[in-house]
Amino acid sequence: WDKDRENDDPESLHPNIVARRLATPDFPPSAVRASMIQGVNRAPVPLNVENSLDMQRLQEVLHFVAYSTAIYGSGMECFVSSVSRHTSIPSFGKSCHWFWSTCRTCALRRKYKSPNILGDCCSCHRDAFLRLLQEQADRTGTEMAELIWATWLNRGALSAPPIAVVLDHVRRCVVVCIRGTMDAKDLIADLGAIPCHFDPLKMGGEDANKEAPFDDERDCFAHSTMVMLAEDAMATMEEAGILDELLQPHGRAHGWDIVVTGHSLGAGVSTILALMLRGSDREYAQRVRAIVFEPPGGLLSSKLSKKTGDFGFVAAVCSHDWISRLSVRAVQELREQVLDELHRCDRSKWQLSLLMLSRACLKVEQTLGSIFCCLCLPMRWLSTLLLRMAGGPLPTSSPTPPGGENSHRRSRQGASILRQMRYEAERKNRPATAATEAVEPGLRESLPFFNELWPPRDVMYFRPTSLSWKCCSTWPAAHHWVAEWIEPQDLCEMIISPKSVELHFPNILRDAYFSAAAHLGVVDADWTTVGDASSQGSTSDEEHGSTSSSFSRGLE
């Protein structure tokens, strides 16, 4: 797959969307598209086994992904433990095994003293949290982390999601875990995508805008509701006094680093909380980092996103996961692509329906042909007949639009060029009246593009290289992955498919991370043993400044 990808002509890698969807189903079109990242400033850079910082960052991802999953509590533990490997398909045997293992939690209750836990009356979330940490300790052969304080209280809309503070004795750091979307109030927070001024590091000058509209390159702004959630999380921990108690002189974790981690919504809140801690006057402010998983695509302004890379933040993104590509700007550009596609399409709805039926017949032949041989020939004939009735297959590459720019590789600033050109062409072909002269300029400018928001950097991007088919060859499951460094701007394109939702699930992420690590030799083939660097502490600012990853060196 990699060899074929290298030999492809770059101009042929951007096919017509409909044509790709109706193409041969050997490799899903969404996965093909996700593997075609060319890079805004440079091509993706594979992780280098000989680069110590690359390997340390990968081992940090493997280590802290357990915390981002554990904070979800018993509900997520039930899901992750009850599905087949590499998929979200339920497994009866694994479900029974999980149920039996949860019945033995009384042993954990006797072994570990109950810390200060809020909002968990029956200790279900605490027990699930401890089981996942114990599983990680057993897999790596290291000491289990210590849960110090946690809250699972639901305090209503626009309040912080559940938080836990853990002492990681292996890496000598305090881990702050923030849960992702799990209930209705979290969905409300996800939808509040309007940017607000956010400058905890005092990076904006006197002429910087404090209110919308913002300048994409110069101003500091972020996802407004996630800023509110991070402020509430900060106030909750300050009220408990947990960080100051641990990190004060003579405290249990004095001199240790702080790692803020989370998944999905928790990743966005974790990033903003880490920036707030960085901008504070606390003694430990310069030792705060964030290692987040599948952060929202519309999170930080370009200026803040670049600054997170200087602090050693890491964002792990799995292929075409829709959350890491989702922003209001991306949805607006997706709308433009749909309009462009409809404008170029020369087939009727009836012909497109026949093409879909033709593809469905081929799928039936591939799925059931090995079992019912008598179906092969009729399905093939029917597929050919439908294809001819539809006018033949669609072209495999998009025609170049006027101006010579491929619409699927156009810059974000020029996303509405084709709409503007169509507007001018249609305007010349119809008579102008006083009414149209008054209304059309307003219509043309009535849909301005939203401010650009990006995930934090550096972005560690995981993409599949091979897969197998489950459920009678109807559902793809990737089982070999590779890891690369990319920039946040490379995630500007939304890729819509059912797999885009599944790739956001923590069990899929864990499999992808460990598969890529096994490919690089960081862990064993059975994913049970982590290399010696897993016991090293987090990299300080001085180390991060003196030793750069292969991706950062390439950008320089």
SEDRENDREN-431974 format. One record per residue (C-alpha): y negated, x, z negated; residue number from 1; residue in one letter. Coordinates in pm, 1 decimal. Layout:
N
         y         x         z  loti  rose
         Y         X         Z   NUM     A
...
% end
This chain:
556
         y         x         z  loti  rose
       0.0       0.0       0.0     1     W
    -246.6     274.4     -92.2     2     D
    -159.8     468.9     223.1     3     K
    -213.6     161.7     441.0     4     D
    -542.7      93.1     263.9     5     R
    -669.3     444.2     334.1     6     E
    -585.7     421.9     703.8     7     N
    -753.4      84.6     761.3     8     D
   -1071.1      67.8     963.7     9     D
   -1353.5     -27.9     721.5    10     P
   -1492.9    -276.9     971.6    11     E
   -1158.9    -462.1     980.3    12     S
   -1140.8    -498.2     602.1    13     L
   -1378.0    -794.0     591.7    14     H
   -1195.9   -1077.9     769.4    15     P
   -1291.8   -1438.3     805.4    16     N
   -1229.6   -1614.9     472.8    17     I
   -1033.8   -1904.4     623.3    18     V
    -830.4   -1668.4     841.8    19     A
    -731.7   -1456.2     541.0    20     R
    -628.3   -1765.5     347.2    21     R
    -401.8   -1872.8     634.2    22     L
    -267.6   -1523.1     698.2    23     A
      84.2   -1402.9     626.4    24     T
     165.0   -1454.0     256.4    25     P
     329.8   -1114.9     189.3    26     D
      37.9   -1003.5     -29.1    27     F
    -200.5   -1271.5    -165.2    28     P
    -537.2   -1272.9      14.8    29     P
    -720.2   -1271.2    -320.2    30     S
    -543.9    -950.5    -425.1    31     A
    -618.9    -796.4     -85.8    32     V
    -985.0    -882.5    -123.9    33     R
    -997.2    -744.1    -479.5    34     A
    -852.5    -415.3    -353.6    35     S
   -1119.5    -378.3     -85.4    36     M
   -1401.9    -263.4    -314.9    37     I
   -1601.4      -8.1    -116.4    38     Q
   -1856.7      67.9    -387.9    39     G
   -2231.9       9.4    -377.9    40     V
   -2319.2     376.0    -433.1    41     N
   -1978.6     536.9    -387.0    42     R
   -1612.6     447.0    -351.1    43     A
   -1400.9     375.7    -662.2    44     P
   -1283.8     692.2    -837.8    45     V
    -922.7     695.0    -967.2    46     P
    -871.2     809.7   -1323.1    47     L
    -785.5    1178.8   -1329.8    48     N
    -492.2    1288.1   -1545.7    49     V
    -647.7    1632.9   -1582.6    50     E
    -977.3    1490.9   -1712.9    51     N
    -948.9    1464.0   -2092.6    52     S
   -1226.3    1205.3   -2124.5    53     L
   -1067.9     981.7   -1860.2    54     D
    -740.7     986.1   -2050.3    55     M
    -913.3     929.5   -2383.7    56     Q
   -1098.1     627.3   -2245.3    57     R
    -773.1     484.6   -2109.8    58     L
    -598.5     536.4   -2444.4    59     Q
    -887.2     362.5   -2618.9    60     E
    -839.0      64.9   -2389.4    61     V
    -467.2      57.9   -2472.3    62     L
    -542.5      86.3   -2843.0    63     H
    -821.2    -168.0   -2887.9    64     F
    -683.0    -441.2   -2661.5    65     V
    -458.2    -543.8   -2952.0    66     A
    -763.5    -616.6   -3169.0    67     Y
    -927.9    -831.3   -2901.1    68     S
    -609.5   -1040.0   -2881.0    69     T
    -536.4   -1053.5   -3255.4    70     A
    -872.6   -1211.0   -3341.6    71     I
    -772.3   -1525.4   -3147.7    72     Y
    -524.9   -1601.1   -3425.8    73     G
    -207.6   -1808.4   -3419.0    74     S
    -281.7   -2007.2   -3103.1    75     G
    -309.5   -1701.9   -2879.7    76     M
     -15.2   -1532.8   -3050.6    77     E
     199.7   -1836.3   -2968.8    78     C
      93.9   -1825.1   -2602.2    79     F
     128.4   -1448.2   -2553.8    80     V
     469.2   -1443.3   -2722.8    81     S
     608.7   -1742.7   -2530.7    82     S
     550.2   -1651.6   -2163.5    83     V
     743.9   -1438.4   -1918.4    84     S
     632.3   -1082.5   -1859.6    85     R
     357.2   -1035.2   -1598.3    86     H
     300.8   -1413.4   -1574.4    87     T
     180.1   -1716.9   -1767.0    88     S
     506.1   -1904.0   -1703.0    89     I
     656.9   -2033.5   -2033.6    90     P
     990.9   -1889.0   -2146.0    91     S
    1216.6   -2098.2   -2368.9    92     F
    1394.7   -1794.8   -2511.6    93     G
    1069.3   -1617.7   -2602.5    94     K
     931.5   -1936.7   -2757.2    95     S
    1235.2   -1961.8   -2985.8    96     C
    1205.6   -1595.1   -3077.8    97     H
     838.3   -1638.2   -3167.2    98     W
     913.3   -1943.5   -3381.1    99     F
    1183.6   -1755.1   -3571.2   100     W
     960.3   -1453.0   -3628.2   101     S
     675.3   -1666.1   -3765.5   102     T
     911.9   -1808.4   -4026.4   103     C
     935.3   -1461.9   -4177.7   104     R
     564.3   -1418.1   -4249.5   105     T
     626.2   -1450.3   -4621.3   106     C
     731.1   -1082.3   -4612.4   107     A
     386.9    -986.7   -4481.2   108     L
     222.2   -1201.4   -4746.2   109     R
     406.0   -1012.6   -5018.0   110     R
     341.6    -670.3   -4863.4   111     K
     -30.7    -705.0   -4789.3   112     Y
    -285.1    -835.8   -5033.4   113     K
    -498.3   -1114.8   -4894.4   114     S
    -845.0    -982.0   -4802.3   115     P
   -1163.3   -1184.0   -4801.6   116     N
   -1077.3   -1449.2   -4541.1   117     I
   -1295.3   -1750.4   -4458.6   118     L
   -1196.5   -2062.7   -4266.3   119     G
    -820.6   -1998.2   -4269.1   120     D
    -682.8   -2227.9   -4538.7   121     C
    -313.5   -2185.6   -4451.4   122     C
    -337.5   -1814.2   -4355.5   123     S
    -200.1   -1882.4   -4006.7   124     C
    -469.5   -1678.5   -3830.7   125     H
    -448.4   -1397.7   -4083.1   126     R
     -70.3   -1374.5   -4048.4   127     D
     -92.8   -1374.4   -3667.6   128     A
    -357.5   -1102.4   -3685.3   129     F
    -138.3    -886.9   -3911.2   130     L
     171.5    -938.8   -3696.7   131     R
      -6.3    -814.7   -3382.9   132     L
    -142.4    -512.0   -3568.5   133     L
     203.7    -439.8   -3708.4   134     Q
     353.0    -467.3   -3358.8   135     E
     105.0    -210.0   -3231.0   136     Q
     176.6      23.6   -3523.5   137     A
     551.9      -3.1   -3461.4   138     D
     507.0      65.7   -3090.1   139     R
     293.0     375.4   -3141.1   140     T
     459.4     498.2   -3458.6   141     G
     127.0     516.4   -3645.1   142     T
     -21.6     365.1   -3958.9   143     E
    -109.4      -1.7   -3942.5   144     M
    -480.0     -90.0   -3947.9   145     A
    -618.7    -261.3   -4258.5   146     E
    -782.2    -602.7   -4234.2   147     L
   -1085.2    -596.7   -4466.6   148     I
   -1282.0    -913.4   -4394.4   149     W
   -1263.9   -1200.8   -4146.6   150     A
   -1406.7   -1544.7   -4085.2   151     T
   -1260.7   -1820.8   -3870.2   152     W
   -1517.0   -2079.3   -3982.1   153     L
   -1638.3   -2321.2   -3714.6   154     N
   -2008.9   -2364.9   -3791.1   155     R
   -2099.6   -2570.6   -3485.2   156     G
   -2253.1   -2502.3   -3145.6   157     A
   -2447.6   -2180.8   -3084.2   158     L
   -2297.7   -2013.5   -3390.9   159     S
   -2103.1   -1690.2   -3376.3   160     A
   -1731.8   -1706.9   -3291.6   161     P
   -1474.0   -1579.6   -3543.9   162     P
   -1522.3   -1217.8   -3654.1   163     I
   -1295.8    -966.6   -3826.4   164     A
   -1367.3    -621.0   -3969.3   165     V
   -1076.7    -376.6   -3971.0   166     V
   -1031.6     -20.2   -4091.9   167     L
    -849.3     182.2   -3826.3   168     D
    -712.7     482.1   -4017.7   169     H
    -558.7     637.2   -3704.5   170     V
    -887.9     672.3   -3516.1   171     R
   -1103.6     680.5   -3830.5   172     R
   -1331.8     399.0   -3721.0   173     C
   -1444.9      57.5   -3836.9   174     V
   -1344.7    -203.5   -3579.9   175     V
   -1547.9    -523.6   -3545.6   176     V
   -1347.3    -783.7   -3351.9   177     C
   -1513.0   -1092.2   -3200.5   178     I
   -1310.1   -1379.3   -3058.3   179     R
   -1353.0   -1515.2   -2706.8   180     G
   -1365.1   -1873.3   -2581.8   181     T
   -1121.2   -2095.8   -2769.9   182     M
   -1291.8   -2429.6   -2838.2   183     D
   -1564.1   -2663.5   -2712.8   184     A
   -1852.0   -2487.8   -2889.0   185     K
   -1758.8   -2163.7   -2715.0   186     D
   -1776.4   -2341.9   -2378.7   187     L
   -2132.2   -2450.1   -2460.6   188     I
   -2221.4   -2086.3   -2521.4   189     A
   -2061.9   -1982.9   -2191.2   190     D
   -2276.9   -2228.0   -1995.4   191     L
   -2612.5   -2110.1   -2130.8   192     G
   -2667.9   -1848.5   -1863.0   193     A
   -3049.8   -1849.9   -1861.5   194     I
   -3179.1   -1495.1   -1926.7   195     P
   -3408.2   -1417.1   -2216.9   196     C
   -3601.2   -1107.5   -2317.8   197     H
   -3374.4    -863.6   -2503.6   198     F
   -3492.6    -512.3   -2581.1   199     D
   -3332.8    -380.9   -2903.5   200     P
   -3375.3     -20.8   -2787.4   201     L
   -3749.6     -52.9   -2714.5   202     K
   -3696.2      55.3   -2353.6   203     M
   -3951.8    -176.7   -2194.3   204     G
   -4303.7     -58.3   -2144.2   205     G
   -4622.2    -242.1   -2228.0   206     E
   -4629.2    -398.6   -1882.6   207     D
   -4273.5    -531.3   -1907.8   208     A
   -4227.7    -907.6   -1883.4   209     N
   -4137.6   -1080.3   -2209.1   210     K
   -4067.4   -1414.7   -2042.5   211     E
   -3917.2   -1529.9   -1713.7   212     A
   -3951.2   -1448.0   -1430.2   213     P
   -3816.3   -1100.1   -1494.5   214     F
   -3811.7    -795.3   -1271.8   215     D
   -3447.0    -704.3   -1201.6   216     D
   -3496.9    -328.1   -1221.2   217     E
   -3776.4    -281.4   -1471.8   218     R
   -3736.8    -551.0   -1741.2   219     D
   -3482.4    -579.0   -2022.8   220     C
   -3316.1    -920.4   -2050.5   221     F
   -2972.2   -1066.2   -2121.0   222     A
   -2763.0   -1384.3   -2137.1   223     H
   -2967.6   -1602.0   -2377.2   224     S
   -2691.1   -1785.7   -2567.0   225     T
   -2488.3   -1468.1   -2613.9   226     M
   -2795.7   -1305.5   -2764.0   227     V
   -2814.0   -1599.7   -3005.8   228     M
   -2444.5   -1563.4   -3093.7   229     L
   -2482.2   -1188.7   -3149.5   230     A
   -2781.0   -1244.7   -3377.3   231     E
   -2580.3   -1500.0   -3576.2   232     D
   -2287.0   -1257.8   -3599.4   233     A
   -2520.4    -987.4   -3726.3   234     M
   -2664.7   -1224.4   -3989.3   235     A
   -2314.0   -1331.6   -4097.3   236     T
   -2200.1    -973.1   -4153.9   237     M
   -2525.6    -882.0   -4328.0   238     E
   -2479.9   -1177.1   -4562.2   239     E
   -2129.8   -1055.9   -4645.2   240     A
   -2258.1    -697.5   -4669.4   241     G
   -1930.7    -571.0   -4529.7   242     I
   -2052.2    -292.3   -4296.5   243     L
   -2302.9    -148.7   -4543.7   244     D
   -2038.5    -151.6   -4817.0   245     E
   -1785.3      37.6   -4605.6   246     L
   -2023.3     288.1   -4444.7   247     L
   -2257.4     367.7   -4732.3   248     Q
   -2228.6     707.2   -4907.7   249     P
   -1907.1     716.6   -5109.0   250     H
   -1788.2     411.1   -4914.3   251     G
   -1433.7     390.9   -4781.9   252     R
   -1544.7     455.7   -4422.4   253     A
   -1849.8     675.4   -4475.3   254     H
   -1908.8     888.9   -4165.5   255     G
   -1667.5     688.6   -3949.8   256     W
   -1759.3     546.3   -3609.6   257     D
   -1800.4     173.9   -3539.2   258     I
   -1621.9      18.1   -3242.4   259     V
   -1714.1    -340.5   -3150.1   260     V
   -1453.4    -509.6   -2933.3   261     T
   -1373.3    -849.4   -2791.0   262     G
   -1237.9   -1037.5   -2491.4   263     H
   -1424.7   -1274.1   -2256.1   264     S
   -1704.3   -1442.3   -2455.1   265     L
   -1622.0   -1203.6   -2739.1   266     G
   -1675.4    -911.3   -2501.2   267     A
   -2025.3   -1033.0   -2416.3   268     G
   -2120.4   -1090.6   -2780.1   269     V
   -1966.0    -754.9   -2876.7   270     S
   -2174.9    -568.8   -2617.6   271     T
   -2500.0    -727.8   -2732.0   272     I
   -2410.6    -680.9   -3100.3   273     L
   -2337.9    -312.5   -3038.8   274     A
   -2677.9    -271.9   -2869.7   275     L
   -2844.0    -443.6   -3165.8   276     M
   -2669.6    -209.3   -3409.1   277     L
   -2768.8      84.6   -3189.3   278     R
   -3132.8     -21.4   -3205.7   279     G
   -3134.5     -67.6   -3581.8   280     S
   -3256.1     188.2   -3837.2   281     D
   -2920.6     213.5   -4011.4   282     R
   -2768.9     553.5   -4080.5   283     E
   -2463.7     477.0   -3868.5   284     Y
   -2657.3     334.2   -3569.7   285     A
   -2584.9     630.5   -3341.0   286     Q
   -2209.9     603.8   -3403.2   287     R
   -2173.3     251.5   -3260.3   288     V
   -1981.4     191.5   -2938.3   289     R
   -1833.2    -109.8   -2760.4   290     A
   -1494.9    -125.1   -2588.3   291     I
   -1468.8    -468.7   -2432.2   292     V
   -1223.1    -654.9   -2211.9   293     F
   -1314.1    -883.3   -1921.5   294     E
   -1684.0    -920.5   -2015.9   295     P
   -1887.8   -1192.8   -1843.6   296     P
   -2038.3   -1085.2   -1514.0   297     G
   -2381.1   -1229.0   -1600.9   298     G
   -2456.4   -1045.0   -1924.3   299     L
   -2718.0    -765.9   -1909.0   300     L
   -3007.1    -661.6   -1690.7   301     S
   -2959.9    -356.5   -1471.8   302     S
   -3161.9    -136.8   -1709.3   303     K
   -2955.9    -231.0   -2015.4   304     L
   -2628.3    -206.6   -1825.6   305     S
   -2705.9     150.9   -1721.8   306     K
   -2797.1     239.0   -2081.4   307     K
   -2458.1     122.9   -2212.4   308     T
   -2296.3     391.1   -1997.1   309     G
   -2503.7     656.3   -2172.8   310     D
   -2370.3     532.2   -2508.8   311     F
   -2006.3     560.6   -2400.9   312     G
   -1936.6     187.1   -2372.9   313     F
   -1623.4      93.6   -2174.8   314     V
   -1553.9    -239.3   -2001.0   315     A
   -1199.7    -303.6   -1875.8   316     A
   -1181.9    -542.8   -1578.4   317     V
    -860.9    -668.9   -1419.8   318     C
    -875.5    -713.1   -1040.7   319     S
   -1032.8   -1045.9    -934.5   320     H
   -1057.8   -1200.7   -1280.3   321     D
   -1323.3   -1466.1   -1226.9   322     W
   -1507.9   -1425.3   -1558.3   323     I
   -1608.4   -1064.1   -1492.2   324     S
   -1746.9   -1168.9   -1153.4   325     R
   -1909.6   -1492.6   -1268.5   326     L
   -2286.1   -1525.3   -1287.2   327     S
   -2541.3   -1774.9   -1159.0   328     V
   -2641.6   -1525.2    -891.2   329     R
   -2278.1   -1483.9    -780.0   330     A
   -2237.1   -1862.2    -754.8   331     V
   -2553.0   -1884.2    -545.6   332     Q
   -2422.8   -1617.7    -309.3   333     E
   -2084.2   -1791.0    -293.2   334     L
   -2269.8   -2102.3    -181.7   335     R
   -2436.7   -1897.6      93.6   336     E
   -2099.9   -1762.5     207.8   337     Q
   -1958.9   -2116.0     226.0   338     V
   -2253.2   -2227.6     438.4   339     L
   -2213.9   -1923.6     663.2   340     D
   -1843.8   -1993.7     703.7   341     E
   -1904.1   -2355.1     793.8   342     L
   -2169.8   -2248.3    1042.7   343     H
   -1931.4   -2010.0    1223.0   344     R
   -1623.9   -2233.4    1215.8   345     C
   -1542.2   -2372.5    1563.9   346     D
   -1252.0   -2595.7    1453.7   347     R
   -1252.5   -2957.3    1346.9   348     S
   -1131.6   -3073.4    1006.6   349     K
    -821.3   -3210.5    1176.7   350     W
    -739.7   -2870.6    1327.7   351     Q
    -792.3   -2694.8     995.3   352     L
    -558.3   -2945.6     830.8   353     S
    -292.9   -2871.5    1092.8   354     L
    -330.8   -2498.6    1028.2   355     L
    -273.9   -2559.1     657.6   356     M
      37.7   -2765.0     732.3   357     L
     162.8   -2489.5     962.6   358     S
     127.0   -2236.0     684.1   359     R
     299.4   -2474.2     440.4   360     A
     598.5   -2498.6     676.2   361     C
     625.8   -2119.7     686.2   362     L
     610.1   -2114.9     308.3   363     K
     894.1   -2367.6     282.6   364     V
    1101.0   -2158.6     521.2   365     E
    1044.2   -1842.6     315.6   366     Q
    1105.4   -2015.5     -16.1   367     T
    1410.3   -2230.7      58.9   368     L
    1543.9   -2066.9     374.0   369     G
    1775.4   -1833.7     183.2   370     S
    1930.7   -2132.7       3.7   371     I
    1930.4   -2396.9     279.2   372     F
    1981.2   -2208.2     604.8   373     C
    1959.7   -2528.0     804.6   374     C
    1588.4   -2553.1     720.1   375     L
    1487.1   -2225.1     878.7   376     C
    1485.2   -2317.3    1246.6   377     L
    1331.1   -2669.0    1210.2   378     P
    1054.6   -2539.8     982.5   379     M
     977.8   -2256.9    1223.2   380     R
     961.0   -2494.9    1520.9   381     W
     742.1   -2738.8    1330.1   382     L
     510.2   -2459.6    1221.3   383     S
     473.5   -2335.7    1579.4   384     T
     405.3   -2688.1    1705.7   385     L
     136.7   -2750.6    1445.2   386     L
     -20.4   -2413.2    1519.9   387     L
     -48.7   -2497.4    1891.5   388     R
    -191.5   -2842.1    1817.8   389     M
    -455.5   -2674.2    1599.5   390     A
    -569.0   -2450.8    1884.3   391     G
    -389.1   -2134.2    1776.7   392     G
    -449.0   -1902.4    1483.5   393     P
    -798.2   -1828.3    1364.0   394     L
    -946.7   -1489.4    1452.1   395     P
    -850.0   -1214.7    1209.5   396     T
   -1203.4   -1077.4    1174.3   397     S
   -1542.4   -1238.2    1139.7   398     S
   -1778.6   -1238.0    1432.6   399     P
   -2085.7   -1027.3    1362.8   400     T
   -2378.5   -1257.1    1290.2   401     P
   -2715.9   -1211.6    1454.7   402     P
   -2881.2    -897.7    1329.1   403     G
   -2556.9    -697.1    1331.0   404     G
   -2485.2    -741.5     957.9   405     E
   -2148.5    -867.1     836.9   406     N
   -2219.7   -1156.3     602.5   407     S
   -1946.7   -1055.8     358.5   408     H
   -2093.2    -706.7     312.9   409     R
   -2460.5    -793.6     317.1   410     R
   -2680.9    -678.4      32.4   411     S
   -2747.1    -909.1    -260.2   412     R
   -3115.4    -918.1    -171.8   413     Q
   -3037.7   -1032.3     182.9   414     G
   -2785.8   -1300.4      96.5   415     A
   -2991.6   -1580.3     257.1   416     S
   -3067.3   -1400.0     585.3   417     I
   -2830.0   -1615.9     786.4   418     L
   -2969.6   -1934.4     635.8   419     R
   -3322.1   -1819.8     725.7   420     Q
   -3215.3   -1735.1    1084.0   421     M
   -3041.0   -2072.2    1124.3   422     R
   -3352.0   -2242.5     992.3   423     Y
   -3571.9   -2067.1    1250.5   424     E
   -3327.1   -2138.2    1535.5   425     A
   -3294.7   -2507.3    1449.0   426     E
   -3668.6   -2538.3    1407.3   427     R
   -3725.2   -2419.5    1764.8   428     K
   -3480.9   -2676.7    1902.5   429     N
   -3647.4   -2983.8    1752.7   430     R
   -4001.1   -3116.7    1788.5   431     P
   -4240.2   -3031.0    1510.1   432     A
   -4425.5   -3313.1    1339.9   433     T
   -4680.9   -3327.9    1064.9   434     A
   -4409.5   -3441.4     823.4   435     A
   -4167.4   -3159.1     904.8   436     T
   -4443.6   -2899.2     896.5   437     E
   -4533.1   -3014.0     543.7   438     A
   -4180.3   -3049.2     405.0   439     V
   -3971.4   -2772.2     567.2   440     E
   -4149.7   -2467.1     415.2   441     P
   -4091.0   -2613.5      70.0   442     G
   -3723.5   -2676.9     147.0   443     L
   -3682.4   -2323.5     277.6   444     R
   -3815.4   -2172.5     -45.5   445     E
   -3678.5   -2431.4    -291.1   446     S
   -3364.9   -2232.7    -377.1   447     L
   -3475.0   -1892.7    -510.2   448     P
   -3209.7   -1651.4    -626.1   449     F
   -3143.4   -1608.3    -995.7   450     F
   -3206.7   -1281.5   -1180.3   451     N
   -2927.2   -1028.0   -1146.8   452     E
   -2714.5    -985.6   -1459.4   453     L
   -2432.0    -733.1   -1490.6   454     W
   -2146.0    -641.9   -1724.1   455     P
   -2175.3    -319.6   -1927.6   456     P
   -2060.9      13.5   -1791.1   457     R
   -1857.3     227.7   -1749.8   458     D
   -1620.4     -17.6   -1581.3   459     V
   -1251.3      68.7   -1576.4   460     M
   -1108.5    -140.2   -1292.5   461     Y
    -738.4    -226.6   -1271.5   462     F
    -593.0    -343.3    -941.3   463     R
    -233.5    -431.7    -844.7   464     P
     -36.1    -222.3    -597.6   465     T
     287.8    -421.0    -580.9   466     S
     415.6    -758.8    -689.7   467     L
     714.4    -987.4    -704.6   468     S
     736.8   -1362.2    -653.5   469     W
     838.2   -1607.2    -926.6   470     K
     925.8   -1977.5    -930.9   471     C
    1106.1   -1991.3    -595.3   472     C
     858.7   -1748.0    -436.6   473     S
     558.6   -1969.6    -509.4   474     T
     377.9   -1761.4    -776.8   475     W
     294.8   -1388.6    -745.6   476     P
     338.6   -1156.0   -1042.7   477     A
     192.3    -805.3   -1019.1   478     A
     397.0    -541.2   -1198.1   479     H
     245.2    -211.1   -1079.0   480     H
    -121.8    -134.2   -1138.1   481     W
    -365.1     155.0   -1094.5   482     V
    -690.7     225.8   -1279.6   483     A
   -1020.5     330.9   -1120.8   484     E
   -1381.9     379.0   -1223.5   485     W
   -1628.5     146.1   -1051.6   486     I
   -1986.5      33.6   -1111.4   487     E
   -2088.0    -311.3   -1240.5   488     P
   -2258.8    -383.0    -907.1   489     Q
   -1919.7    -363.3    -735.5   490     D
   -1821.7    -692.0    -905.8   491     L
   -2088.3    -896.6    -727.4   492     C
   -1843.0   -1101.5    -518.8   493     E
   -1653.0   -1397.8    -662.5   494     M
   -1293.0   -1433.3    -543.4   495     I
   -1157.2   -1785.6    -585.6   496     I
    -783.5   -1836.5    -633.2   497     S
    -547.7   -1976.7    -901.1   498     P
    -455.6   -1618.3    -987.4   499     K
    -818.9   -1547.2   -1077.1   500     S
    -773.3   -1767.2   -1385.2   501     V
    -439.2   -1617.9   -1489.4   502     E
    -576.3   -1263.8   -1466.9   503     L
    -804.5   -1347.7   -1759.5   504     H
    -514.9   -1409.1   -2001.1   505     F
    -461.1   -1135.3   -2263.2   506     P
     -89.5   -1094.6   -2188.2   507     N
    -163.5   -1021.3   -1820.5   508     I
    -434.0    -772.8   -1920.6   509     L
    -202.2    -592.0   -2161.5   510     R
      65.7    -558.7   -1893.9   511     D
    -188.2    -430.7   -1640.1   512     A
    -333.3    -170.2   -1877.2   513     Y
       2.5     -32.7   -1984.0   514     F
     137.7     -33.6   -1629.1   515     S
    -157.5     176.4   -1510.0   516     A
    -111.7     407.2   -1810.1   517     A
     258.3     447.2   -1731.7   518     A
     166.5     530.6   -1372.0   519     H
     -52.6     814.1   -1503.5   520     L
     205.9     929.6   -1757.1   521     G
      -6.0     838.3   -2059.5   522     V
     271.8     617.7   -2198.8   523     V
     645.9     608.8   -2142.6   524     D
     802.7     381.8   -1885.0   525     A
     895.5     134.3   -2160.7   526     D
     532.2     135.5   -2285.4   527     W
     636.2     230.0   -2637.6   528     T
     499.0     580.4   -2692.8   529     T
     133.6     675.4   -2664.1   530     V
      25.9    1036.2   -2611.5   531     G
    -113.6    1263.8   -2880.9   532     D
    -473.5    1178.8   -2793.6   533     A
    -426.0     831.2   -2938.9   534     S
    -471.7     978.8   -3283.4   535     S
    -807.9    1129.3   -3197.5   536     Q
   -1127.4     967.4   -3314.8   537     G
   -1389.9     809.6   -3095.0   538     S
   -1609.3    1036.3   -2889.3   539     T
   -1951.4    1102.3   -3039.3   540     S
   -2274.8    1099.7   -2840.7   541     D
   -2278.9    1479.3   -2829.1   542     E
   -1926.8    1492.9   -2690.5   543     E
   -2003.0    1217.7   -2446.0   544     H
   -2305.7    1405.6   -2322.8   545     G
   -2124.3    1736.4   -2280.9   546     S
   -1805.2    1600.4   -2126.5   547     T
   -1831.9    1342.6   -1850.7   548     S
   -1566.0    1131.2   -1685.7   549     S
   -1470.3    1194.7   -1324.8   550     S
   -1664.3     882.9   -1222.9   551     F
   -1984.0     991.7   -1401.3   552     S
   -1958.4    1340.3   -1254.3   553     R
   -1921.4    1189.4    -909.5   554     G
   -2234.7     977.4    -952.6   555     L
   -2430.8    1280.5   -1069.9   556     E
% end
